[in-house]
């Protein structure tokens, strides 16, 4: 059980670290040499829309399963 808790905590720390790193970088909307050198690691808009789609699908599937 401690191993799984450690894995979950490690994943959360990784995501938090990448988010903090990306929040300090230049936006990809900017142009020029600096924007190329300081691109973000994760496209957070796409990640947010994928997360929302996953939550919506899980909710719809839960409703479908619980109605049977």
C-alpha positions as a printed Julia matrix, in Angstrom:
68×3 Matrix{Float64}:
   0.0    0.0     0.0
   2.85   2.37    0.77
   4.33   1.74   -2.68
   1.12   2.79   -4.42
   0.79   5.85   -2.2
   4.39   6.74   -3.06
   3.67   6.35   -6.79
   0.62   8.59   -6.58
   2.49  11.2    -4.54
   5.42  11.07   -6.98
   3.12  11.58   -9.97
   1.45  14.55   -8.27
   4.81  16.09   -7.43
   5.97  15.59  -11.02
   2.9   17.31  -12.46
   3.19  20.15   -9.94
   6.88  20.61  -10.77
   6.28  20.67  -14.52
   3.42  23.12  -14.07
   5.58  25.44  -11.98
   8.44  25.2   -14.5
   6.08  25.93  -17.39
   4.43  28.84  -15.61
   7.83  30.56  -15.38
   8.62  30.11  -19.1
   7.78  32.37  -22.02
   4.41  31.75  -23.62
   4.39  29.84  -26.92
   2.35  32.72  -28.35
   5.46  34.89  -28.27
   7.69  34.91  -31.33
  11.42  35.11  -31.85
  14.53  33.37  -30.56
  13.57  33.62  -26.89
  10.23  31.89  -27.41
  11.95  28.95  -29.14
  14.49  28.53  -26.34
  11.92  28.81  -23.55
   9.03  26.72  -24.84
   6.77  25.09  -22.26
   6.93  21.35  -21.69
   3.17  20.75  -21.65
   0.42  22.39  -23.68
  -1.86  23.02  -20.69
  -4.89  24.06  -22.78
  -4.91  20.69  -24.52
  -4.29  18.86  -21.25
  -7.24  20.67  -19.64
  -9.6   19.86  -22.52
  -8.49  16.19  -22.48
  -9.02  16.05  -18.7
 -12.5   17.57  -19.04
 -13.37  15.09  -21.8
 -12.19  12.21  -19.6
 -14.26  13.44  -16.64
 -17.34  13.92  -18.85
 -16.98  10.43  -20.34
 -16.47   8.82  -16.92
 -19.56  10.64  -15.62
 -21.66   9.54  -18.6
 -20.46   5.95  -18.24
 -21.21   6.01  -14.5
 -24.75   7.22  -15.2
 -25.19   4.5   -17.81
 -23.93   1.79  -15.42
 -25.89   3.0   -12.41
 -29.18   3.19  -14.34
 -29.15  -0.57  -15.05
